[in-house]
Structures are given as C-alpha cells and as structure tokens.
Amino acid sequence: MQDILVAVSWGDIARNYFQKSPSWLYHKMNGIDGNGKPTNFTPEETETLKGALCDLSARIRKCAET
C-alpha cells in the first residue's frame, strides 16, 4: 500500500468502514498494537479493507468520469 499511503484518508476509512479510531487502523497497518504487541488484520478485517479500497476506487472513477 506504499504507493497510496499519503493519498488516502485512512482516518475516514477507519471510521466509516470499521467504526474504529484512526489510530486503531494505523496500528494494524504497522503490525503493532497500542501496547507494542504484534498485531495483524483478521481475515474479516482484510476483507473489509479490500471492500473499502474498492468502494473508494469506484467513487473516484465515478467522479473522474463526470
């Protein structure tokens, strides 16, 4: 995700798709939770993130085409 890291509002994705805080998502993406312990996305969270990015890409494409 390095190529889109600064172009995406991860805080909005955290709030709108996960109903979590932006820091929760940043910790997940960095692989370390708020207590410094290793963490990863669950399979369900991975699917939610995939859906969020696909939704965002569709919204951007729609905007570009209009």
C-alpha positions as a printed Julia matrix, in Angstrom:
66×3 Matrix{Float64}:
   0.0     0.0     0.0
   3.07    2.2    -0.03
   2.14    3.89   -3.32
  -1.22    5.15   -1.97
  -0.28    5.72    1.68
  -0.33    9.54    1.6
  -3.18    9.83   -0.92
  -5.84    8.02    1.12
  -7.65    9.32    4.2
  -7.05    6.33    6.44
  -8.89    8.04    9.28
 -12.06    8.18    7.2
 -11.65    4.52    6.26
 -11.19    3.57    9.92
 -14.3     5.45   11.0
 -16.6     4.71    8.03
 -15.79    1.08    7.29
 -14.51   -0.3    10.61
 -16.22    2.04   13.1
 -12.81    2.31   14.79
 -10.4     5.14   15.51
  -7.75    6.19   13.01
  -5.04    5.09   15.46
  -6.53    1.57   15.5
  -6.08    1.32   11.72
  -2.58    2.8    11.8
  -1.56    0.26   14.43
  -3.0    -2.58   12.34
  -1.17   -1.34    9.25
   2.11   -1.07   11.18
   1.67   -4.52   12.73
   1.99   -3.28   16.32
  -0.96   -2.6    18.62
  -1.26    0.3    21.05
   0.58   -1.7    23.72
   3.53   -2.52   21.47
   2.43   -6.1    20.85
   2.38   -7.63   17.35
  -0.99   -7.47   15.6
  -2.38   -8.3    12.19
  -5.64   -7.88   10.34
  -8.06  -10.73   10.85
  -9.38  -12.34    7.65
 -12.64  -10.41    8.14
 -10.77   -7.12    8.61
  -8.73   -7.83    5.48
 -11.96   -8.27    3.51
 -13.37   -5.06    4.99
 -10.23   -3.16    3.98
 -10.39   -4.63    0.49
 -14.04   -3.59    0.2
 -13.24   -0.09    1.46
 -10.49    0.39   -1.1
 -12.65   -0.98   -3.91
 -15.51    1.31   -2.88
 -13.19    4.31   -2.76
 -11.75    3.47   -6.18
 -15.24    3.22   -7.66
 -16.2     6.58   -6.16
 -13.04    8.19   -7.55
 -13.65    6.7   -11.01
 -17.27    7.93  -10.99
 -16.11   11.41  -10.04
 -13.45   11.38  -12.76
 -15.94   10.32  -15.4
 -18.37   13.1   -14.55
